[in-house]
Amino acid sequence: MAKKLYVGGLAYQTDQQGLQNLFSQAGAVTSAVIINDKMTGRSKGFGFVEMATDEEAQNAISMFNGQEFEGRAITVNEARPLEPRSDRGGFNRGGNGGGHQGGGGFGGARRQSW
């Protein structure tokens, strides 16, 4: 059964092919993915590698965890399942979104006071 590994502490210039080549030293690599920032497209400095068997995954952890790769000490461990995110706040959480109400301003008709 395939085992997914988390790989952290990657240099920003590390690409997927380089990551796959490194982990292929430990066994058959099913996939290698570098996680990129959605806005900039730049690497976030971590990724995931899927090894073909549990044994190869354990071999990769023992070979590479704490070792230097492309000038950085990397962290390699078994990937945990993605946990559901809680509401982290942000914009537009209901209400009117902070919009402006009423008229006035430039070029509009004058308001008449009653």
C-alpha positions as CSV (number, residue, x, y, z in Angstrom):
1,M,0.0,0.0,0.0
2,A,1.3,3.5,-0.9
3,K,2.3,5.8,1.9
4,K,2.3,9.6,1.7
5,L,5.1,11.5,3.3
6,Y,5.3,15.2,4.3
7,V,8.5,16.9,3.3
8,G,9.2,20.3,5.0
9,G,12.0,22.8,5.0
10,L,12.5,22.7,1.3
11,A,14.5,25.4,-0.5
12,Y,12.2,27.6,-2.5
13,Q,14.0,26.7,-5.8
14,T,13.4,22.9,-5.2
15,D,11.2,21.5,-8.0
16,Q,9.1,18.4,-8.2
17,Q,11.6,16.5,-10.4
18,G,14.4,17.2,-7.9
19,L,12.2,16.0,-5.0
20,Q,11.3,12.8,-6.9
21,N,14.9,12.1,-7.8
22,L,15.9,12.4,-4.2
23,F,13.3,10.1,-2.8
24,S,13.8,7.5,-5.6
25,Q,17.0,6.7,-3.8
26,A,14.8,5.2,-1.0
27,G,12.4,3.2,-3.3
28,A,9.7,3.6,-5.9
29,V,8.1,7.1,-5.9
30,T,4.4,7.1,-6.9
31,S,4.2,10.9,-6.9
32,A,6.0,14.1,-5.7
33,V,4.3,17.4,-5.3
34,I,5.6,20.8,-4.2
35,I,2.9,23.1,-2.7
36,N,2.8,26.5,-4.2
37,D,1.2,29.8,-3.0
38,K,-2.0,30.4,-4.9
39,M,-1.3,34.2,-5.3
40,T,2.4,34.2,-6.2
41,G,2.9,30.7,-7.6
42,R,6.0,30.5,-5.5
43,S,6.9,27.4,-3.5
44,K,5.7,27.4,0.1
45,G,8.7,25.3,1.1
46,F,7.0,22.0,1.6
47,G,5.6,19.2,-0.4
48,F,4.4,15.6,-0.4
49,V,6.0,12.4,-1.7
50,E,4.1,9.2,-2.1
51,M,6.1,6.0,-1.9
52,A,4.9,2.7,-3.4
53,T,5.1,0.7,-0.1
54,D,5.1,1.3,3.6
55,E,8.6,-0.2,3.8
56,E,10.0,2.3,1.2
57,A,8.3,5.1,3.1
58,Q,9.9,4.1,6.4
59,N,13.3,3.8,4.5
60,A,12.8,7.4,3.1
61,I,12.1,8.8,6.6
62,S,15.2,7.2,8.1
63,M,17.3,8.3,5.1
64,F,16.3,11.9,4.7
65,N,14.7,13.3,7.9
66,G,17.1,15.9,9.2
67,Q,19.4,15.6,6.2
68,E,20.5,18.5,4.1
69,F,19.0,18.9,0.6
70,E,19.8,21.9,-1.6
71,G,21.3,23.7,1.3
72,R,18.5,23.2,3.8
73,A,17.8,20.5,6.5
74,I,14.6,18.9,5.6
75,T,11.9,17.3,7.7
76,V,10.4,14.0,6.5
77,N,7.6,12.2,8.3
78,E,4.3,10.4,7.6
79,A,1.7,12.8,6.3
80,R,-1.4,13.3,8.5
81,P,-4.9,13.6,7.0
82,L,-6.1,17.1,6.3
83,E,-8.1,18.4,9.2
84,P,-11.2,20.5,8.6
85,R,-10.5,24.2,9.0
86,S,-12.5,26.3,11.4
87,D,-13.9,29.7,10.5
88,R,-10.7,31.8,10.4
89,G,-12.5,35.1,10.1
90,G,-11.9,37.3,7.2
91,F,-14.1,39.5,5.1
92,N,-17.8,39.4,4.4
93,R,-19.0,37.5,7.4
94,G,-22.6,38.5,7.0
95,G,-24.3,41.8,7.4
96,N,-24.0,44.4,4.8
97,G,-20.2,44.0,4.3
98,G,-19.5,47.4,5.5
99,G,-21.1,49.1,2.5
100,H,-22.2,52.7,2.5
101,Q,-25.8,53.6,2.8
102,G,-27.5,56.7,1.9
103,G,-26.9,59.3,-0.8
104,G,-25.2,62.6,-0.7
105,G,-21.7,63.3,-1.9
106,F,-20.7,64.7,-5.1
107,G,-23.0,65.7,-7.9
108,G,-26.1,64.5,-6.2
109,A,-29.2,66.4,-5.3
110,R,-29.2,68.4,-2.1
111,R,-30.9,66.8,0.9
112,Q,-33.7,68.8,2.3
113,S,-34.0,68.9,6.0
114,W,-37.5,68.6,7.4
